[in-house]
Amino acid sequence: MTDTTAPAEGPAEPTEEEVFEQKAVRLAKRERLIAERADAAGGAYPVSLPITDTIPALRERFADLEAGAETGVTAAVAGRVVSSRNTGKLCFATLQAGDGSRIQAMVSLAAVGDESLQAWKELVDLGDHVFVSGGVISSRRGELSIMVADWRIASKAILPLPNLHNELSEENRVRSRFLDLIVRDRARETVLARAKVNASLRETFAARDFVEVETPMLQVQHGGASARPFITNSNAFDADLYLRIAPELFLKRAVVGGIDRVFEINRNFRNEGADSTHSPEFAMLEAYQAYSDYNGIADLTQELVQNAAIAVTGSTTVTWADGTEYDLGGQWERLSMYESLSHAAGRTITPETPLDELRALAASAGVEEPPHVIHGKLVEELWEHFVKSQLTRPTFVMDFPLDTSPLVREHRTIPGVVEKWDLYTRGFELATGYSELVDPVIQRERFVEQAKLAARGDLEAMRIDEEFLRALEHGMPPTGGMGMGIDRLLMAITGLGIRETILFPLVK
């Protein structure tokens, strides 16, 4: 049984029985390689190879080579076999590099001899990594090729590749991302886009004299966000610990300590639901700037997002995976939460609106009450129902209810709200920003109110963090802070779902 010919069209994927048979054949070939390399180091596969070039470098160097031309250049490259065609005295194989670029290998009887050609036919399968060296030419059909003089199997694929002519299902893409990276250009492009985004974020911060730090993932007290944590146990300390839900309280400690401009790109963990915009494990950017406020930090966030879009696409107008164009450029609107809700609901809603009136409005609009309902939670639910779907461009939604924002400074002129914004793009929340609460007396009062919610069974409520309060009591300057999901930033730029933007997402 052999596995060397890629079909012109995509038939059904092989059955489990067929995969088992192919694996057995490939394992037998591995045994043959071991026997033939009995006196060589490294077992079946060579430890190193005399590679002189890369496939993408050769493609760039000889991009304008005419069909049938010879270069007189000898190159030695390695790549994965993604297609193969054997035609008697001449075998063709397409080798793919990690970035998806490809080159053709031509193995001829005249160049390598009968024994080597026969070995190629008998040993090389789709998915194998092979090393080839020889002259760089263009085939009669204009395909950049290497006329092979020497070849070796660098690593054998024991399992067959999926059919390259068939699209992997989303479930298979996220469960077997390594296969997704092999067969799908978009998967590789998303990995590169994420790297460009992170590099752009760091460049923007560097230009503004921010310092990048790292804060603990294992914490004795979870805080910095309203979220349900993951709990683990430390054998060394004989204590329960919490996986970080946010780095906020540690980054603020750094500001107290004199690092006036600080940021972190980190992993956060929240023991909550998973959907198209939420993942239990996700990447988060948080940043804090002393002597700024939520307006200044909004300006910074807009610059961060726009620079990231330019780094990935070359423009602030991005094209999503479905072909839709989305404009991230210009100055973004700043919209009052209470005013926009009042306008959309057709009645005035303020921080003084009684909870019973909000409940009646929610019932008439078919909005389900959140658990442990308070004024602010219901206002935010109503806003999402009436207003969120109307947002088309990136928008800062400003001035949130006080009772849902325990770490935020009260608004300087509007009673009952805090200086907080949420940034919405593409219909979801991308980032949030505060004028940070720096008064330790008020912060303690807010923590006490959160503790009361926790006592009523609210698993997302914050606890009193004495160590953080002790830091605030040593004096924290007026500060603006922001947090933004890196995965969601990729979603805003690419139009993909969150499981596509995370390289290895958690799945059942």
C-alpha positions as CSV (number, residue, x, y, z in Angstrom):
1,M,0.0,0.0,0.0
2,T,1.3,3.5,-0.9
3,D,0.3,7.1,-0.1
4,T,2.1,9.3,-2.5
5,T,-0.4,10.8,-4.9
6,A,-2.5,13.8,-4.1
7,P,-5.9,13.6,-5.9
8,A,-7.0,16.4,-8.2
9,E,-10.3,16.8,-6.2
10,G,-11.1,16.2,-2.6
11,P,-12.7,12.8,-1.8
12,A,-13.9,11.9,1.6
13,E,-11.3,11.7,4.4
14,P,-9.9,8.2,5.0
15,T,-11.7,6.0,7.4
16,E,-10.2,4.9,10.7
17,E,-9.4,1.5,9.2
18,E,-7.7,3.1,6.2
19,V,-5.7,5.3,8.5
20,F,-4.7,2.3,10.6
21,E,-3.5,0.5,7.4
22,Q,-1.5,3.5,6.2
23,K,0.1,3.9,9.6
24,A,1.2,0.2,9.5
25,V,2.8,0.8,6.1
26,R,4.6,3.9,7.2
27,L,5.9,2.2,10.3
28,A,7.3,-0.5,8.2
29,K,9.1,2.1,6.1
30,R,10.5,3.6,9.3
31,E,11.9,0.2,10.2
32,R,13.6,0.0,6.8
33,L,15.1,3.5,7.3
34,I,16.5,2.3,10.7
35,A,18.0,-0.8,9.2
36,E,19.6,1.2,6.3
37,R,21.0,3.7,8.8
38,A,22.2,1.1,11.3
39,D,25.7,2.6,11.4
40,A,24.6,6.3,11.5
41,A,23.8,8.5,14.5
42,G,20.2,9.6,15.1
43,G,18.3,6.4,14.4
44,A,15.9,6.6,11.5
45,Y,16.4,10.3,10.9
46,P,19.5,12.4,10.5
47,V,20.4,14.7,13.4
48,S,21.4,17.6,11.1
49,L,21.4,18.3,7.4
50,P,23.6,20.4,5.2
51,I,20.9,23.0,4.4
52,T,22.1,26.1,2.5
53,D,18.8,27.9,1.7
54,T,15.2,28.2,2.6
55,I,12.2,27.8,0.3
56,P,10.9,31.3,0.9
57,A,14.4,32.8,0.2
58,L,14.7,30.9,-3.1
59,R,11.2,31.9,-4.2
60,E,12.0,35.6,-3.6
61,R,15.4,35.3,-5.3
62,F,14.1,33.6,-8.4
63,A,10.6,35.1,-8.5
64,D,11.1,36.2,-12.2
65,L,12.7,33.0,-13.5
66,E,11.3,32.2,-16.9
67,A,9.8,28.8,-17.7
68,G,12.4,26.2,-18.7
69,A,15.3,28.4,-17.4
70,E,18.3,27.1,-15.5
71,T,20.1,29.2,-12.9
72,G,23.4,27.4,-12.5
73,V,22.8,27.7,-8.7
74,T,22.9,24.7,-6.4
75,A,20.7,24.8,-3.4
76,A,20.0,22.5,-0.5
77,V,16.6,22.8,1.3
78,A,14.2,20.9,3.4
79,G,10.4,20.9,3.5
80,R,7.3,18.8,4.0
81,V,5.9,16.8,1.1
82,V,2.4,18.0,0.4
83,S,1.9,16.6,-3.0
84,S,3.7,13.8,-5.0
85,R,3.5,12.4,-8.5
86,N,5.5,9.4,-9.7
87,T,5.9,9.0,-13.5
88,G,8.3,6.3,-14.3
89,K,11.8,7.8,-14.7
90,L,10.8,11.2,-13.1
91,C,9.1,11.9,-9.8
92,F,7.7,15.2,-8.8
93,A,7.0,16.4,-5.2
94,T,5.9,19.7,-3.7
95,L,7.8,20.7,-0.6
96,Q,6.2,23.2,1.8
97,A,8.1,25.4,4.3
98,G,6.6,26.4,7.6
99,D,5.3,29.7,6.2
100,G,3.4,27.9,3.5
101,S,5.8,28.7,0.6
102,R,6.5,25.9,-1.7
103,I,9.0,24.6,-4.2
104,Q,9.0,21.6,-6.5
105,A,11.5,18.8,-6.2
106,M,12.2,16.8,-9.4
107,V,13.8,13.4,-8.8
108,S,15.0,11.9,-12.1
109,L,16.6,8.6,-13.0
110,A,19.3,10.4,-14.9
111,A,20.3,12.6,-11.9
112,V,20.1,10.2,-9.0
113,G,20.3,6.7,-10.5
114,D,17.9,3.8,-10.4
115,E,18.5,2.7,-6.8
116,S,17.9,6.2,-5.4
117,L,14.9,6.8,-7.6
118,Q,13.4,3.5,-6.5
119,A,14.0,4.3,-2.8
120,W,12.2,7.6,-3.3
121,K,9.2,5.8,-4.7
122,E,9.1,3.2,-2.0
123,L,9.9,5.4,1.1
124,V,8.6,8.9,0.6
125,D,5.0,9.6,1.6
126,L,2.8,12.7,1.9
127,G,3.6,14.5,5.1
128,D,7.3,13.5,5.3
129,H,10.0,16.0,5.8
130,V,12.6,15.6,3.1
131,F,16.0,17.2,2.4
132,V,16.9,17.8,-1.3
133,S,19.9,19.4,-3.0
134,G,20.5,20.1,-6.6
135,G,20.3,22.8,-9.3
136,V,17.6,25.5,-9.1
137,I,15.6,25.6,-12.3
138,S,12.2,26.5,-13.7
139,S,10.2,23.6,-15.1
140,R,8.6,23.7,-18.5
141,R,5.4,24.7,-16.8
142,G,7.2,27.6,-15.1
143,E,7.3,26.0,-11.6
144,L,10.3,26.9,-9.5
145,S,12.1,23.6,-8.9
146,I,15.1,21.8,-7.7
147,M,16.5,19.1,-10.0
148,V,17.5,16.7,-7.2
149,A,21.0,15.3,-7.1
150,D,20.8,14.1,-3.5
151,W,17.9,13.6,-1.1
152,R,17.2,12.2,2.4
153,I,14.2,11.7,4.6
154,A,14.5,14.1,7.5
155,S,11.5,12.9,9.4
156,K,8.7,10.4,8.5
157,A,5.0,11.2,9.0
158,I,3.6,8.0,10.6
159,L,0.0,9.3,10.2
160,P,-1.3,10.6,6.8
161,L,-2.1,14.3,6.3
162,P,-5.8,15.3,5.8
163,N,-6.8,15.8,2.2
164,L,-5.4,19.2,1.3
165,H,-8.3,19.8,-1.1
166,N,-10.9,19.5,1.7
167,E,-11.5,22.3,4.2
168,L,-11.0,21.1,7.8
169,S,-14.1,21.6,10.0
170,E,-13.8,24.3,12.7
171,E,-13.8,21.6,15.3
172,N,-10.9,19.8,13.7
173,R,-9.1,23.1,13.2
174,V,-9.1,24.0,16.9
175,R,-8.5,20.4,18.2
176,S,-5.6,19.7,15.8
177,R,-4.1,23.2,15.2
178,F,-0.9,21.6,14.1
179,L,-2.8,20.1,11.1
180,D,-4.6,23.4,10.6
181,L,-1.2,25.2,10.3
182,I,0.0,22.7,7.8
183,V,-2.9,22.8,5.4
184,R,-4.5,26.3,5.8
185,D,-2.9,29.6,4.9
186,R,-5.3,31.6,7.1
187,A,-4.2,29.7,10.2
188,R,-0.5,30.6,9.6
189,E,-1.5,34.1,8.7
190,T,-3.4,34.5,12.0
191,V,-0.3,33.3,14.0
192,L,1.8,35.9,12.2
193,A,-0.8,38.6,12.7
194,R,-0.9,38.0,16.4
195,A,2.9,38.3,16.5
196,K,2.7,41.6,14.6
197,V,0.0,42.9,17.0
198,N,2.1,42.1,20.1
199,A,5.1,43.7,18.5
200,S,3.1,46.8,17.6
201,L,1.7,47.1,21.1
202,R,5.1,47.0,22.6
203,E,6.5,49.6,20.1
204,T,3.6,52.0,20.9
205,F,4.2,51.6,24.6
206,A,8.0,52.1,24.2
207,A,7.4,55.3,22.3
208,R,5.5,56.5,25.3
209,D,8.1,55.4,27.8
210,F,6.1,52.6,29.4
211,V,7.8,49.8,31.2
212,E,6.7,46.2,30.7
213,V,6.5,44.0,33.8
214,E,5.3,40.6,34.8
215,T,2.9,39.9,37.7
216,P,1.9,36.7,39.4
217,M,-0.4,34.1,37.8
218,L,-0.8,32.3,41.1
219,Q,-2.4,34.6,43.7
220,V,-3.5,34.2,47.3
221,Q,-6.4,36.6,46.7
222,H,-8.2,37.0,43.4
223,G,-9.1,40.5,42.3
224,G,-8.9,43.2,39.7
225,A,-12.1,42.1,37.9
226,S,-15.6,40.8,38.6
227,A,-15.1,37.2,37.6
228,R,-15.3,33.6,38.9
229,P,-11.7,32.3,39.5
230,F,-10.1,28.9,39.0
231,I,-8.9,27.5,42.3
232,T,-5.8,25.3,42.8
233,N,-3.7,24.2,45.7
234,S,-0.1,24.6,46.6
235,N,1.6,21.7,48.3
236,A,4.5,23.8,49.3
237,F,2.4,26.4,51.1
238,D,-0.5,24.1,52.0
239,A,-2.9,26.7,50.8
240,D,-5.5,27.3,48.1
241,L,-4.4,29.7,45.4
242,Y,-6.2,31.4,42.6
243,L,-5.3,31.6,38.9
244,R,-5.1,35.3,37.9
245,I,-8.3,36.8,36.6
246,A,-6.6,40.2,36.1
247,P,-3.2,41.7,36.8
248,E,-4.7,45.1,37.9
249,L,-4.1,45.1,41.6
250,F,-0.4,44.2,41.1
251,L,0.2,46.7,38.4
252,K,-1.3,49.4,40.6
253,R,1.2,48.3,43.3
254,A,3.9,49.0,40.7
255,V,2.5,52.5,40.2
256,V,2.5,53.1,43.9
257,G,6.1,52.0,43.9
258,G,7.0,54.7,41.3
259,I,6.7,52.9,37.9
260,D,4.5,55.6,36.6
261,R,3.9,54.0,33.2
262,V,3.5,50.3,33.3
263,F,2.0,47.6,31.2
264,E,1.8,43.8,31.0
265,I,0.7,41.3,28.2
266,N,-0.4,38.3,30.2
267,R,-2.6,35.2,30.5
268,N,-5.8,35.5,32.5
269,F,-8.1,32.7,33.6
270,R,-11.8,33.0,34.4
271,N,-13.9,30.0,35.4
272,E,-16.9,31.0,33.3
273,G,-18.7,30.2,30.1
274,A,-17.1,29.8,26.6
275,D,-18.6,31.2,23.4
276,S,-17.6,33.1,20.3
277,T,-16.1,36.0,22.3
278,H,-15.1,34.3,25.6
279,S,-12.5,31.7,26.5
280,P,-11.6,30.5,30.0
281,E,-8.0,31.2,29.2
282,F,-7.1,34.3,27.3
283,A,-4.5,36.9,26.7
284,M,-4.9,40.4,28.2
285,L,-3.1,43.7,27.9
286,E,-3.3,46.0,30.9
287,A,-1.6,49.4,31.2
288,Y,-1.5,52.2,33.8
289,Q,-0.3,55.8,33.4
290,A,0.1,58.1,36.4
291,Y,-1.3,61.6,36.1
292,S,-3.6,60.5,33.3
293,D,-7.4,59.8,33.4
294,Y,-9.9,57.8,31.4
295,N,-9.9,60.4,28.6
296,G,-6.1,60.2,28.2
297,I,-6.1,56.4,28.4
298,A,-8.9,56.3,25.7
299,D,-6.6,58.3,23.4
300,L,-3.8,55.7,24.2
301,T,-6.1,52.8,23.5
302,Q,-7.2,54.2,20.1
303,E,-3.6,54.7,19.1
304,L,-2.7,51.1,20.2
305,V,-5.5,49.6,18.2
306,Q,-4.9,51.7,15.1
307,N,-1.2,51.0,15.1
308,A,-1.8,47.3,15.5
309,A,-4.2,47.3,12.5
310,I,-1.6,49.1,10.4
311,A,1.1,46.6,11.5
312,V,-1.1,43.7,10.3
313,T,-2.8,45.0,7.3
314,G,-1.0,48.2,6.3
315,S,-4.2,50.3,6.9
316,T,-6.7,51.2,9.6
317,T,-9.4,49.9,7.2
318,V,-9.2,46.2,7.7
319,T,-10.8,43.4,5.7
320,W,-12.3,40.6,7.7
321,A,-12.3,36.9,6.8
322,D,-15.8,37.2,5.2
323,G,-14.7,40.0,3.0
324,T,-16.3,42.8,5.0
325,E,-14.3,46.0,5.4
326,Y,-14.3,47.7,8.8
327,D,-12.9,51.2,9.5
328,L,-10.8,51.5,12.6
329,G,-9.5,54.9,11.6
330,G,-10.3,58.4,12.6
331,Q,-11.5,59.7,15.9
332,W,-13.8,57.3,17.7
333,E,-17.1,58.5,19.2
334,R,-17.6,58.8,22.9
335,L,-21.1,57.9,24.0
336,S,-22.8,58.3,27.4
337,M,-24.2,55.1,28.7
338,Y,-27.2,56.7,30.5
339,E,-27.9,59.2,27.8
340,S,-27.8,56.6,25.0
341,L,-29.9,54.2,27.0
342,S,-32.5,56.9,27.7
343,H,-32.7,57.8,24.0
344,A,-33.0,54.2,22.8
345,A,-35.6,53.2,25.5
346,G,-37.7,56.3,25.0
347,R,-37.6,57.3,28.7
348,T,-35.1,59.0,31.0
349,I,-32.9,56.7,33.0
350,T,-30.4,58.1,35.5
351,P,-28.4,56.8,38.4
352,E,-31.4,57.7,40.6
353,T,-33.9,55.6,38.7
354,P,-35.3,53.1,41.2
355,L,-34.5,49.4,40.8
356,D,-38.3,48.6,40.5
357,E,-38.7,50.9,37.5
358,L,-35.7,49.2,35.8
359,R,-37.1,45.8,36.5
360,A,-40.4,46.9,34.9
361,L,-38.6,48.1,31.9
362,A,-36.6,44.9,31.6
363,A,-39.7,42.8,31.9
364,S,-41.5,44.8,29.2
365,A,-38.5,44.5,26.9
366,G,-37.9,40.8,27.5
367,V,-34.6,41.4,29.3
368,E,-33.7,38.7,31.8
369,E,-32.6,40.0,35.2
370,P,-29.0,39.1,36.1
371,P,-28.5,37.1,39.3
372,H,-28.0,39.2,42.5
373,V,-29.5,42.1,40.6
374,I,-28.5,45.7,41.6
375,H,-29.1,49.0,39.8
376,G,-25.9,49.0,37.8
377,K,-26.1,45.4,36.6
378,L,-29.6,46.0,35.3
379,V,-28.7,49.3,33.6
380,E,-25.8,47.5,31.8
381,E,-28.1,44.7,30.7
382,L,-30.7,47.2,29.4
383,W,-28.0,49.1,27.6
384,E,-26.8,46.0,25.9
385,H,-30.4,45.2,24.8
386,F,-31.3,48.6,23.6
387,V,-28.1,50.2,22.4
388,K,-25.2,47.7,21.7
389,S,-26.6,46.4,18.4
390,Q,-26.8,50.0,17.1
391,L,-23.1,50.6,17.3
392,T,-21.4,50.2,13.9
393,R,-18.0,52.0,14.3
394,P,-15.6,51.7,17.2
395,T,-17.2,53.5,20.1
396,F,-16.2,54.4,23.7
397,V,-19.2,53.9,25.9
398,M,-18.6,56.3,28.8
399,D,-19.6,56.8,32.5
400,F,-20.8,53.5,34.1
401,P,-22.9,52.9,37.2
402,L,-21.0,53.3,40.4
403,D,-22.1,50.1,42.1
404,T,-20.7,47.8,39.3
405,S,-17.3,49.5,39.2
406,P,-15.6,49.1,42.6
407,L,-12.1,50.0,41.4
408,V,-13.0,53.2,39.5
409,R,-13.0,56.9,40.6
410,E,-16.4,58.6,40.9
411,H,-17.2,61.0,38.0
412,R,-15.9,64.5,38.7
413,T,-19.2,66.2,37.8
414,I,-21.9,63.5,37.4
415,P,-23.2,62.0,40.7
416,G,-23.8,58.3,40.8
417,V,-21.5,57.2,37.9
418,V,-17.8,56.5,37.6
419,E,-15.2,57.6,35.1
420,K,-15.1,54.3,33.2
421,W,-15.5,53.4,29.5
422,D,-15.9,50.3,27.5
423,L,-14.7,50.2,23.9
424,Y,-17.0,48.4,21.5
425,T,-15.9,47.2,18.1
426,R,-17.6,44.7,15.8
427,G,-20.4,44.3,18.3
428,F,-18.3,43.2,21.3
429,E,-16.4,44.8,24.1
430,L,-12.8,45.1,23.2
431,A,-11.3,47.1,26.0
432,T,-12.2,48.9,29.2
433,G,-10.6,52.0,30.8
434,Y,-10.8,53.9,34.1
435,S,-9.9,56.9,36.0
436,E,-8.5,54.7,38.8
437,L,-9.7,54.9,42.4
438,V,-6.7,55.9,44.4
439,D,-8.3,56.8,47.8
440,P,-7.8,53.8,50.1
441,V,-10.7,54.8,52.4
442,I,-13.2,54.8,49.6
443,Q,-11.6,51.7,48.1
444,R,-12.1,49.8,51.4
445,E,-15.8,50.9,51.5
446,R,-16.2,49.6,47.9
447,F,-14.6,46.3,48.8
448,V,-16.9,45.9,51.8
449,E,-19.9,46.4,49.5
450,Q,-18.5,43.7,47.2
451,A,-18.0,41.4,50.2
452,K,-21.7,41.8,51.0
453,L,-22.5,40.7,47.4
454,A,-20.2,37.7,47.8
455,A,-21.9,36.8,51.1
456,R,-25.2,36.8,49.1
457,G,-23.8,34.2,46.7
458,D,-22.3,36.4,44.0
459,L,-19.4,34.3,42.8
460,E,-18.0,37.1,40.7
461,A,-17.9,39.7,43.5
462,M,-14.4,40.9,44.7
463,R,-13.0,40.2,48.1
464,I,-11.3,42.6,50.5
465,D,-7.7,42.7,49.5
466,E,-5.8,44.0,52.5
467,E,-2.4,43.9,50.8
468,F,-3.6,46.0,48.0
469,L,-5.3,48.4,50.4
470,R,-2.0,48.7,52.3
471,A,-0.2,49.7,49.1
472,L,-2.9,52.4,48.4
473,E,-2.4,53.7,51.9
474,H,1.2,54.5,50.9
475,G,-0.1,56.9,48.3
476,M,-1.0,56.2,44.6
477,P,-1.0,59.2,42.2
478,P,-4.0,60.0,40.0
479,T,-3.9,57.3,37.3
480,G,-5.6,56.2,34.1
481,G,-5.8,52.5,33.4
482,M,-7.0,50.2,30.7
483,G,-7.4,46.5,29.9
484,M,-7.8,45.0,26.4
485,G,-8.1,41.4,25.2
486,I,-5.4,40.4,22.8
487,D,-7.6,37.7,21.3
488,R,-10.4,40.2,20.8
489,L,-8.1,42.7,19.2
490,L,-7.2,40.0,16.6
491,M,-11.0,39.4,16.2
492,A,-11.5,43.1,15.5
493,I,-8.7,43.1,12.9
494,T,-9.3,39.8,11.2
495,G,-13.0,39.2,11.6
496,L,-12.4,35.7,13.1
497,G,-13.9,34.1,16.1
498,I,-12.0,33.8,19.4
499,R,-11.1,30.1,18.9
500,E,-9.5,31.0,15.6
501,T,-7.4,33.8,17.1
502,I,-6.1,31.6,20.0
503,L,-3.4,29.3,18.7
504,F,-4.3,26.3,21.0
505,P,-7.7,27.1,22.5
506,L,-9.2,25.0,25.3
507,V,-11.8,22.5,24.0
508,K,-13.6,19.6,25.6
